[in-house]
Amino acid sequence: MSIHGFTAVALVLTAQAAAAQDLRTDALDLFSALPSTIPAVADNPITPEKISLGKALFFDPRMSASGVFSCNSCHNLATGGDDNLETSIGHGWQKGPRNAPTVLNAVFNEAQFWDGRAADLAEQAKGPVQAGVEMANTPDNVVATLNSMSDYKTWFKASFPEQADPVTFDNFAKAIEAYEATLLTPSPFDAWLNGDDAALSDEQKRGLEVFVDSGCASCHNGINLGGHDYYAFGLIEKPGADVLPEGDKGRFAVTETADDAYVFRAAPLRNIAVTAPYFHSGKVWELKTAVEIMAVSQLGEELSGPDADAVVAFLNALTGTLPTVEYPVLPAETAMTPRPTGEILP
């Protein structure tokens, strides 16, 4: 190769390196990599004892009235932190109204649930326990169940040592929050944001460019690529009832404000490739189809073919590595433990 040939190759490589750095610089203005340590949560110091207790509670089906359903039932850590159902199955095999969001990285959401009705993970943990179509339990029965087992009483005391009577429903929720704060899944995208050029394929980098340039990052940005604000589903073109059921008006049920009809929290996109089906309705099973629907309904654009494929490739780079999860050995129930019931109350 002539000296001119070497020069031309060097110029191309230099241009490619500059373009890659420009893409990363732009991405860092929109997104953040996951931290390497467990994040702090408000009003709930996280300790090893509290994490261990929260893990036991997360997996314990006796926190439900029937003794069948645990937090892990709908937020299965083996299947992306959700249940891979259209809508969850709960107490008495009742079908819930909305798709279960993933619990993975949920600590970074500014509010919980599709309508944002829970301010944090502790508040969220109380909801399903008391919901008649989910765990159908009561705070008093949860506390009675926990107090019936000496190991739980010991673990609560170790987790909340400053309290004389630590076995409370509030502390139950705080312990679960502490455990869920550990469920972080660093992904190839995080490695790339941190400077590893080889962490993303060329197709994934192109998908990131399409994702940003088309406007997807307007709603899906930040550390969780969503989960921090609310938008009308159908901002430009409202989907049909097969995707957006008319009976579920989203955040309107929380605020009772007309402008919040059919408004939902922007879904966080980490691990999106392994958490089908999609949307609050759970009506769409293919990620590419979900991308195409969002482009039309939210951006007023046709995003299909190679561009949609590239975005899907980028979204696959958000699939992260879950911390090793060892199934906990739970305390044995005693004669004082409330008996399970499958009764469905009116």
Buried (B, 14 or more C-beta within 10 A) or exposed (E): EEEEEEEEEEEEEEEEEEEBEEBBEBBEEBBBBBEEEBBEBEEBEBBEBBBBBBBBBBBBBBBBBBBBBBBBBBBBBEBBBBBBBBBBBBBBEBEBBBBBBBBBBBBBBBBBBBBBBBEBBBBBBBBBBBBBBBBBBBBEBBBBBBBBBEBBBEBBBBBBEEEEEBBBBBBBBBBBBBBBBBBBBBBBBBBBBBEEEEBBBEBBBBBBBBBBEBBBBBBBBBBBBBBBBBBBBBBEEEBEEEBBBEEBBBBBEBBEEEEBBBBBBBBBBBBBBBBBBBBBBBBBEEBBBBBBBBBBBBBEBEBEEEBBBBBBBBBBBBBBEBBEBEEBEBBEBEEEBBEBBEEBEE
